[in-house]
């Protein structure tokens, strides 16, 4: 299927590995020019090599407001205005209520909520002027069904969804859509940190913690990056122009909510 976005430019934050890199791969297959961001230069170089000539890497930490300004400026200097923005950041540390101090809370809010809002604000003017834009936020299924021992993620990602849901209705008339992708239990480095923590807290092996997670999913397996990227590309396509303010859960049937 021709997604109608060949020649567009995408900025993918935290895009050097995992789910965001899968999004970059699917967008690249659709002919989109890619700018990926990440903190590690070696990982970024490997991702660019995988994506090919129409991909560039910009090193930087999106949890730092000054770094975000530089990342945006450097990204637009590559191929001009950004028409597709994929917001993504590593999840905050696991833990229950009362396990985190104020500094940890503020870091989670900055990284997993304010960073996405900031970068969206920077990209929006050119999108609304042109009459085309796609914003996709990679968050978590925990927005729909809070997950045990992930207090920070359950909290700050819900806050981001509230902001983005409001924005979606404000910019829909300008041809800009805002949608959220909610991965379930995907076997990426972020989830591996969670089941390692569970193995330590519960005195079980990592393999047992991982198998228990997989068994909790109707598909009886953890998700992969390859399960994820094509949906991101579709939401960024011309075909999805009438889809906005939506939460698309990619979870193998894990979430039991009706809506």
LINZIVEN-V521948 format. One record per residue. N is the residue number from 1. RES is the residue in three letters. SS is DSSP state (hx for helix, st for strand, lp for the rest). OMEGA is omega in whole degrees, -180 to 180 (* if undefined). BURIAL is I if it has 16 or more other ideal C-beta (glycine too) atoms within 10 Angstrom, else O. Layout:
# LINZIVEN-V521948
{{N;RES;SS;OMEGA;BURIAL} {N;RES;SS;OMEGA;BURIAL}}
This chain:
# LINZIVEN-V521948
{{1;UNK;lp;175;O} {2;UNK;lp;-178;O} {3;UNK;lp;175;I} {4;UNK;lp;-177;O} {5;UNK;lp;177;I} {6;UNK;lp;180;O} {7;UNK;lp;175;O} {8;UNK;lp;-179;I} {9;UNK;st;-179;I} {10;UNK;st;170;I} {11;UNK;st;-177;I} {12;UNK;st;-178;I} {13;UNK;lp;-176;I} {14;UNK;lp;-168;I} {15;UNK;lp;-175;I} {16;UNK;lp;180;I} {17;UNK;lp;173;I} {18;UNK;hx;-173;I} {19;UNK;hx;-179;I} {20;UNK;hx;175;I} {21;UNK;hx;176;I} {22;UNK;hx;175;I} {23;UNK;hx;179;I} {24;UNK;hx;-180;I} {25;UNK;hx;-179;I} {26;UNK;hx;177;I} {27;UNK;hx;178;I} {28;UNK;hx;177;I} {29;UNK;hx;179;O} {30;UNK;lp;177;I} {31;UNK;lp;-180;O} {32;UNK;lp;173;I} {33;UNK;st;-168;I} {34;UNK;st;165;I} {35;UNK;st;179;I} {36;UNK;st;-180;I} {37;UNK;st;175;I} {38;UNK;st;-176;I} {39;UNK;lp;-173;O} {40;UNK;lp;-176;O} {41;UNK;hx;-179;O} {42;UNK;hx;178;O} {43;UNK;hx;179;I} {44;UNK;hx;179;I} {45;UNK;hx;179;O} {46;UNK;hx;180;O} {47;UNK;hx;179;I} {48;UNK;hx;178;I} {49;UNK;hx;179;O} {50;UNK;hx;-176;O} {51;UNK;hx;177;I} {52;UNK;lp;-170;O} {53;UNK;lp;-176;O} {54;UNK;lp;178;O} {55;UNK;st;177;I} {56;UNK;st;179;I} {57;UNK;st;175;I} {58;UNK;st;-179;I} {59;UNK;st;178;I} {60;UNK;lp;-177;I} {61;UNK;lp;-175;O} {62;UNK;lp;176;I} {63;UNK;lp;-180;I} {64;UNK;lp;-178;O} {65;UNK;hx;179;O} {66;UNK;hx;177;O} {67;UNK;hx;179;I} {68;UNK;hx;179;I} {69;UNK;hx;180;O} {70;UNK;hx;179;O} {71;UNK;hx;180;I} {72;UNK;hx;-179;I} {73;UNK;hx;-180;O} {74;UNK;hx;-179;I} {75;UNK;hx;-180;I} {76;UNK;hx;178;I} {77;UNK;hx;-177;O} {78;UNK;hx;-176;I} {79;UNK;hx;179;I} {80;UNK;lp;-174;O} {81;UNK;lp;179;O} {82;UNK;lp;177;I} {83;UNK;lp;178;I} {84;UNK;st;178;I} {85;UNK;st;174;I} {86;UNK;st;179;I} {87;UNK;st;-179;I} {88;UNK;lp;175;I} {89;UNK;lp;177;I} {90;UNK;lp;-177;I} {91;UNK;lp;177;I} {92;UNK;lp;-177;I} {93;UNK;lp;178;I} {94;UNK;lp;178;I} {95;UNK;st;180;I} {96;UNK;lp;-179;O} {97;UNK;lp;-179;O} {98;UNK;lp;-178;O} {99;UNK;lp;-172;O} {100;UNK;lp;177;I} {101;UNK;lp;-176;O} {102;UNK;hx;-179;O} {103;UNK;hx;179;O} {104;UNK;hx;175;O} {105;UNK;hx;-177;O} {106;UNK;hx;177;O} {107;UNK;hx;179;I} {108;UNK;hx;179;I} {109;UNK;hx;-180;I} {110;UNK;hx;-173;I} {111;UNK;hx;-170;I} {112;UNK;hx;177;I} {113;UNK;hx;-174;I} {114;UNK;hx;180;I} {115;UNK;hx;180;I} {116;UNK;hx;179;I} {117;UNK;hx;180;I} {118;UNK;hx;-178;I} {119;UNK;hx;176;I} {120;UNK;hx;178;I} {121;UNK;hx;-180;O} {122;UNK;hx;-177;I} {123;UNK;hx;-171;I} {124;UNK;hx;-175;I} {125;UNK;hx;-180;O} {126;UNK;hx;178;O} {127;UNK;hx;-177;I} {128;UNK;hx;179;I} {129;UNK;hx;-179;O} {130;UNK;hx;-177;O} {131;UNK;lp;176;O} {132;UNK;lp;175;I} {133;UNK;st;178;I} {134;UNK;st;176;I} {135;UNK;st;179;I} {136;UNK;st;179;I} {137;UNK;st;175;I} {138;UNK;st;-177;I} {139;UNK;lp;-176;I} {140;UNK;lp;174;I} {141;UNK;hx;-179;I} {142;UNK;hx;174;I} {143;UNK;hx;-179;I} {144;UNK;lp;-180;I} {145;UNK;lp;-176;I} {146;UNK;lp;-175;O} {147;UNK;lp;-178;I} {148;UNK;lp;175;O} {149;UNK;lp;175;O} {150;UNK;st;-176;I} {151;UNK;hx;-177;I} {152;UNK;hx;-180;I} {153;UNK;hx;178;I} {154;UNK;hx;-174;I} {155;UNK;hx;-171;I} {156;UNK;hx;178;I} {157;UNK;hx;175;I} {158;UNK;hx;177;I} {159;UNK;hx;178;I} {160;UNK;hx;180;I} {161;UNK;hx;178;I} {162;UNK;hx;179;O} {163;UNK;hx;-176;I} {164;UNK;hx;176;I} {165;UNK;hx;177;O} {166;UNK;hx;-180;O} {167;UNK;hx;-176;I} {168;UNK;hx;-178;I} {169;UNK;hx;180;O} {170;UNK;hx;-173;O} {171;UNK;hx;-178;I} {172;UNK;hx;-178;O} {173;UNK;hx;-179;O} {174;UNK;hx;179;O} {175;UNK;lp;-180;O} {176;UNK;st;177;I} {177;UNK;st;-180;I} {178;UNK;st;-178;I} {179;UNK;st;-177;I} {180;UNK;st;174;I} {181;UNK;st;-175;I} {182;UNK;st;178;I} {183;UNK;st;173;I} {184;UNK;lp;-180;I} {185;UNK;lp;-177;I} {186;UNK;st;-175;I} {187;UNK;lp;179;I} {188;UNK;lp;180;I} {189;UNK;hx;-179;O} {190;UNK;hx;180;I} {191;UNK;hx;179;I} {192;UNK;hx;176;O} {193;UNK;hx;-179;O} {194;UNK;hx;-177;I} {195;UNK;hx;170;I} {196;UNK;hx;178;O} {197;UNK;hx;178;I} {198;UNK;hx;-179;I} {199;UNK;hx;179;I} {200;UNK;hx;-177;O} {201;UNK;hx;-174;O} {202;UNK;hx;178;O} {203;UNK;lp;174;O} {204;UNK;lp;-179;O} {205;UNK;lp;176;O} {206;UNK;hx;179;O} {207;UNK;hx;179;O} {208;UNK;hx;178;O} {209;UNK;hx;179;I} {210;UNK;hx;-180;I} {211;UNK;hx;178;O} {212;UNK;hx;176;O} {213;UNK;hx;-179;I} {214;UNK;hx;-178;I} {215;UNK;hx;180;O} {216;UNK;lp;-176;O} {217;UNK;lp;179;I} {218;UNK;lp;178;O} {219;UNK;lp;179;O} {220;UNK;lp;173;O} {221;UNK;lp;173;O} {222;UNK;lp;179;I} {223;UNK;st;179;I} {224;UNK;lp;177;O} {225;UNK;hx;-179;I} {226;UNK;hx;176;O} {227;UNK;hx;-165;I} {228;UNK;lp;-171;I} {229;UNK;hx;-177;I} {230;UNK;hx;179;I} {231;UNK;hx;176;I} {232;UNK;hx;-179;I} {233;UNK;hx;179;I} {234;UNK;hx;180;I} {235;UNK;hx;179;I} {236;UNK;lp;-173;I} {237;UNK;lp;175;I} {238;UNK;hx;-178;O} {239;UNK;hx;-176;O} {240;UNK;hx;-176;I} {241;UNK;lp;179;O} {242;UNK;lp;176;O} {243;UNK;lp;176;O} {244;UNK;lp;-177;I} {245;UNK;lp;-178;I} {246;UNK;lp;174;O} {247;UNK;st;-178;I} {248;UNK;st;-177;I} {249;UNK;st;178;I} {250;UNK;st;-165;I} {251;UNK;lp;-179;I} {252;UNK;lp;179;I} {253;UNK;lp;-175;O} {254;UNK;lp;-176;I} {255;UNK;lp;-175;I} {256;UNK;lp;179;O} {257;UNK;lp;178;O} {258;UNK;lp;-177;O} {259;UNK;lp;*;O}}
